[in-house]
Amino acid sequence: MYMLAYNLSAKPFSLVPDPDFFFLSKGHKKVLNYLKYAIIEGEGFAVVTGEVGAGKTTLLRTLLRDIKGERYNVAFIKNTMVEPHQMLRMIADDFGVPNIEAQEKDQVLRALNNFLIEEFTKNRRPVLIIDEAQNLSTELLEEVRLLSNLETDKYKLLQIVIAGQPELRAKLAMPHLRQLRQRVFMSYHLRPLNREETEDYIKHRMQIVGGEGIFLDEVFDEIFSFTGGVPRVINTMCSFLLLCGAAEESSSIGLELVLSVKEDIAKDPLYEGELITPVDSDCVVEG
C-alpha cells in the first residue's frame, strides 16, 4: 500500500536481512573490516555479538556476499539447536561434502577434514559462519573448537565466524571453554546506532528505494528516542509510519504523525518492554 502511495521501488524497512540495504555505521564498518581481515589473513576464529535486532545477520550476509567467489567456499549455518553429530553433518553438507548422510560422527569428521585439505591444495579457503550461536550448547561449542584445530603446519584449514546475542559472550567466559576462548582472534560487540547514525540509516534506506525527503528532519529525534537506535526496531516503526502516512494520504512523514504512532505503539501490550534495547558497550579483543 505505502509503496504505491510514495512511489517506492521496494519496501525500505523490511525485516528480512537484505545486504542491499546494509548500512555501514561506525561499528558495523569496523566489525566488517575486522572479519574480512581475519578471513583473508587466515587468523582462524572470530566472534560477533549484539542485542536482538542489532543487525548481526545482515552483517553476516553482507560478509558472505563480499567474500563470495572462487577463492572462498562458505558454509552458513543458522539452525543451532541440534545435536553435535547433526551439526557436523549440516556443516559438511553446506560445504558440499558428498555422501555424509548415513555416516557416523567420526566418519563425517574424517570426510570434512579430507575436504578441507583438498580445498587447501586448490588454494580455496573454507569459511564457516554460524548465526544464532547463543543457542549452541557448551558441547557444540567444544565441537566448534575441535574444528578450529584442523590446520597445516602454517595455516588454519578452516576460518570460523560465530555470531549471537550477548548470552554467547557469557558462555564463552565459562572456565571450561577456556581453550576455545584462547583461539578467538577477534571479538566485537555491536552497539545500537547513535542519534546521527539513526537518521543516516533511515535516509540511506529511503534513498535506495527512491524515497528521499519523505521523512522530514523534525522526526529523527523522536524516532531515535523511541527505538534506542536498534535497527530492527527502527524498521518496525518506520514501516508503521509509512503505512499510517499512506492511509492518511500524507505526502511526508512529519512530527505530528510520529508522535501519534509513538503513542499508539506505546499502548500496545505486544511491544511493551521490547521497543528500547539497553545500550551496551562494545569490546574488541585481539590475540
C-alpha positions as CSV (number, residue, x, y, z in Angstrom):
1,M,0.0,0.0,0.0
2,Y,2.6,2.6,1.0
3,M,5.0,1.6,-1.8
4,L,2.4,2.8,-4.3
5,A,1.4,5.8,-2.2
6,Y,5.0,7.0,-2.0
7,N,6.2,5.6,-5.4
8,L,8.8,3.4,-3.8
9,S,10.7,0.7,-5.7
10,A,10.8,-1.7,-2.8
11,K,10.0,-1.9,0.9
12,P,12.7,0.1,2.6
13,F,12.3,-1.3,6.1
14,S,11.7,-5.0,5.6
15,L,12.8,-7.2,8.5
16,V,14.5,-9.6,6.0
17,P,18.3,-9.3,6.4
18,D,19.0,-7.9,2.9
19,P,22.6,-7.0,2.2
20,D,21.4,-4.5,-0.5
21,F,20.2,-2.3,2.4
22,F,23.2,-2.8,4.6
23,F,24.1,0.5,6.4
24,L,27.7,1.0,7.4
25,S,27.6,2.6,10.8
26,K,30.9,3.1,12.5
27,G,30.5,-0.1,14.4
28,H,29.2,-2.2,11.5
29,K,32.0,-0.9,9.3
30,K,34.6,-1.7,11.9
31,V,33.5,-5.3,12.5
32,L,33.0,-6.0,8.8
33,N,36.6,-4.9,8.2
34,Y,37.8,-7.0,11.1
35,L,36.0,-10.1,9.8
36,K,37.4,-9.7,6.3
37,Y,40.9,-9.3,7.7
38,A,40.6,-12.4,9.9
39,I,39.4,-14.4,6.9
40,I,41.9,-13.1,4.4
41,E,44.8,-13.5,6.7
42,G,43.7,-16.9,8.0
43,E,43.5,-15.9,11.6
44,G,41.0,-18.6,12.4
45,F,38.3,-17.7,14.9
46,A,36.1,-14.5,15.2
47,V,33.1,-13.8,17.4
48,V,30.4,-11.1,16.9
49,T,27.7,-10.4,19.5
50,G,24.9,-7.9,19.7
51,E,21.4,-7.3,21.2
52,V,18.4,-8.6,19.3
53,G,17.9,-6.6,16.2
54,A,21.4,-5.0,16.2
55,G,22.0,-6.1,12.6
56,K,24.2,-9.2,13.1
57,T,22.5,-11.4,10.4
58,T,22.5,-8.6,7.8
59,L,26.2,-8.0,8.6
60,L,26.9,-11.7,8.1
61,R,25.0,-11.9,4.8
62,T,26.9,-8.8,3.6
63,L,30.2,-10.5,4.6
64,L,29.0,-13.6,2.7
65,R,28.3,-11.6,-0.4
66,D,31.6,-9.7,-0.2
67,I,33.8,-12.8,0.0
68,K,31.8,-14.9,-2.4
69,G,34.0,-16.1,-5.2
70,E,36.4,-18.8,-6.4
71,R,38.8,-18.2,-3.5
72,Y,36.3,-18.9,-0.7
73,N,34.0,-21.8,0.0
74,V,31.4,-20.7,2.6
75,A,29.1,-22.8,4.8
76,F,26.4,-20.7,6.5
77,I,24.6,-22.3,9.5
78,K,21.7,-20.7,11.3
79,N,20.0,-23.8,12.8
80,T,21.9,-24.1,16.1
81,M,19.6,-26.1,18.3
82,V,20.8,-29.5,17.1
83,E,22.9,-32.4,18.4
84,P,26.7,-32.4,17.7
85,H,26.6,-35.1,15.1
86,Q,23.8,-33.2,13.3
87,M,25.8,-30.0,13.3
88,L,28.8,-31.7,11.7
89,R,26.5,-33.2,9.0
90,M,25.0,-29.8,8.4
91,I,28.4,-28.2,8.1
92,A,29.7,-30.9,5.7
93,D,26.5,-30.8,3.7
94,D,26.7,-27.0,3.3
95,F,30.3,-27.2,2.1
96,G,29.2,-29.8,-0.4
97,V,31.0,-32.8,1.1
98,P,29.3,-35.8,-0.7
99,N,27.8,-39.0,0.8
100,I,27.7,-38.0,4.5
101,E,24.0,-38.6,5.2
102,A,24.3,-42.0,6.8
103,Q,27.8,-41.8,8.1
104,E,28.7,-41.8,11.8
105,K,30.2,-38.8,13.5
106,D,33.8,-39.8,13.3
107,Q,33.3,-40.7,9.6
108,V,31.8,-37.3,8.9
109,L,34.6,-35.5,10.7
110,R,37.2,-37.5,8.7
111,A,35.4,-36.7,5.4
112,L,35.2,-33.0,6.4
113,N,39.0,-33.0,7.2
114,N,39.8,-34.6,3.9
115,F,37.6,-32.0,2.2
116,L,39.4,-29.1,3.9
117,I,42.8,-30.5,2.9
118,E,41.6,-30.8,-0.7
119,E,40.4,-27.2,-0.7
120,F,43.7,-26.1,0.7
121,T,45.5,-27.8,-2.2
122,K,43.2,-26.0,-4.6
123,N,44.1,-22.7,-2.9
124,R,40.5,-22.2,-1.7
125,R,39.7,-21.1,1.8
126,P,36.7,-22.7,3.5
127,V,34.8,-20.3,5.8
128,L,32.2,-21.5,8.4
129,I,29.7,-18.9,9.5
130,I,27.4,-19.8,12.4
131,D,24.5,-17.4,13.2
132,E,22.3,-17.5,16.4
133,A,25.3,-19.1,18.2
134,Q,23.9,-18.2,21.6
135,N,21.8,-21.3,21.2
136,L,24.9,-23.6,20.9
137,S,25.3,-25.9,23.9
138,T,28.7,-26.0,25.5
139,E,29.1,-29.4,23.9
140,L,28.5,-27.9,20.5
141,L,30.9,-25.0,21.2
142,E,33.5,-27.6,22.1
143,E,32.9,-29.3,18.7
144,V,33.4,-25.9,17.0
145,R,36.7,-25.6,18.9
146,L,37.8,-29.0,17.6
147,L,37.0,-27.9,14.1
148,S,39.3,-24.9,14.6
149,N,42.1,-27.3,15.4
150,L,42.2,-28.5,11.8
151,E,45.3,-27.0,10.3
152,T,48.6,-27.5,8.5
153,D,51.9,-26.6,10.0
154,K,51.4,-23.0,8.9
155,Y,47.8,-22.4,8.1
156,K,44.3,-22.9,9.5
157,L,42.3,-25.1,7.2
158,L,39.0,-23.5,8.3
159,Q,38.1,-19.9,9.2
160,I,35.2,-19.7,11.7
161,V,32.9,-16.8,12.4
162,I,30.2,-17.2,15.1
163,A,27.6,-14.5,15.9
164,G,24.9,-14.3,18.6
165,Q,23.2,-12.5,21.3
166,P,25.0,-11.3,24.5
167,E,24.4,-14.7,26.1
168,L,27.1,-16.1,23.8
169,R,29.7,-13.9,25.5
170,A,28.7,-15.3,28.9
171,K,29.0,-18.8,27.6
172,L,32.5,-18.2,26.1
173,A,33.5,-16.8,29.5
174,M,32.9,-20.1,31.2
175,P,36.1,-21.7,32.7
176,H,35.7,-25.0,30.9
177,L,35.6,-23.2,27.5
178,R,39.0,-21.6,28.1
179,Q,40.6,-23.5,25.3
180,L,38.0,-22.1,22.8
181,R,38.3,-18.6,24.2
182,Q,42.1,-18.7,23.7
183,R,41.6,-19.4,20.0
184,V,39.5,-16.3,19.4
185,F,41.4,-13.8,17.3
186,M,38.7,-11.1,17.3
187,S,35.6,-10.4,19.4
188,Y,33.3,-7.5,18.8
189,H,30.0,-6.4,20.4
190,L,27.7,-4.4,18.1
191,R,26.1,-1.4,19.8
192,P,22.8,0.2,18.7
193,L,23.1,3.2,16.3
194,N,23.6,6.7,17.8
195,R,21.3,9.6,17.0
196,E,23.2,10.7,13.9
197,E,23.5,7.2,12.6
198,T,19.8,6.6,13.1
199,E,19.0,9.5,10.9
200,D,21.6,8.4,8.3
201,Y,20.2,4.8,8.5
202,I,16.7,5.9,7.6
203,K,17.8,8.3,4.9
204,H,20.1,5.6,3.4
205,R,17.2,3.0,3.1
206,M,14.8,5.6,1.8
207,Q,17.3,6.8,-0.8
208,I,17.8,3.2,-2.1
209,V,14.0,2.9,-2.9
210,G,13.6,6.5,-4.3
211,G,12.0,8.0,-1.2
212,E,14.3,10.9,-0.4
213,G,12.8,13.6,1.7
214,I,9.6,11.7,2.8
215,F,10.9,11.6,6.4
216,L,11.2,15.3,7.5
217,D,14.1,16.4,9.6
218,E,11.9,17.1,12.5
219,V,11.1,13.4,13.2
220,F,14.5,11.8,13.8
221,D,14.9,12.9,17.4
222,E,11.6,11.2,18.3
223,I,12.4,8.1,16.3
224,F,15.8,7.7,17.9
225,S,14.5,8.2,21.5
226,F,11.7,5.7,20.9
227,T,13.7,3.0,19.2
228,G,17.0,3.3,21.1
229,G,18.9,3.1,17.7
230,V,18.2,-0.6,17.3
231,P,17.9,-1.3,13.5
232,R,15.2,-3.9,13.7
233,V,13.0,-1.6,15.9
234,I,13.7,1.3,13.6
235,N,12.5,-0.8,10.7
236,T,9.3,-1.8,12.5
237,M,8.5,1.8,13.5
238,C,9.3,3.3,10.1
239,S,7.3,0.7,8.3
240,F,4.3,1.6,10.5
241,L,4.9,5.3,9.9
242,L,4.8,4.8,6.1
243,L,1.7,2.7,6.4
244,C,-0.1,5.3,8.5
245,G,1.1,8.1,6.3
246,A,-0.2,6.4,3.3
247,A,-3.5,5.7,5.0
248,E,-3.9,9.4,5.9
249,E,-2.8,10.4,2.4
250,S,0.1,12.4,3.8
251,S,2.8,13.3,1.3
252,S,5.5,13.2,4.1
253,I,6.2,11.8,7.5
254,G,6.2,14.7,10.0
255,L,6.4,15.1,13.7
256,E,2.7,15.0,14.4
257,L,2.4,11.6,12.7
258,V,5.4,10.3,14.6
259,L,4.0,11.4,17.9
260,S,0.7,9.8,17.1
261,V,2.2,6.5,16.1
262,K,4.5,6.5,19.1
263,E,1.6,6.9,21.4
264,D,-0.3,4.0,19.7
265,I,2.6,1.7,19.8
266,A,3.4,2.5,23.5
267,K,-0.2,1.4,24.4
268,D,0.1,-1.9,22.6
269,P,1.0,-4.7,25.1
270,L,2.6,-6.7,22.2
271,Y,5.5,-4.3,22.2
272,E,5.7,-3.4,25.9
273,G,9.2,-3.7,27.2
274,E,10.7,-4.6,23.8
275,L,11.0,-1.4,21.9
276,I,14.0,0.1,23.5
277,T,17.1,-2.1,24.0
278,P,19.7,-1.1,26.6
279,V,22.8,0.3,25.1
280,D,25.8,-2.0,25.9
281,S,29.4,-1.2,25.4
282,D,31.4,-2.6,22.5
283,C,34.6,-4.6,23.1
284,V,37.4,-5.6,20.8
285,V,39.8,-8.3,21.8
286,E,42.6,-9.5,19.7
287,G,45.1,-12.1,20.4
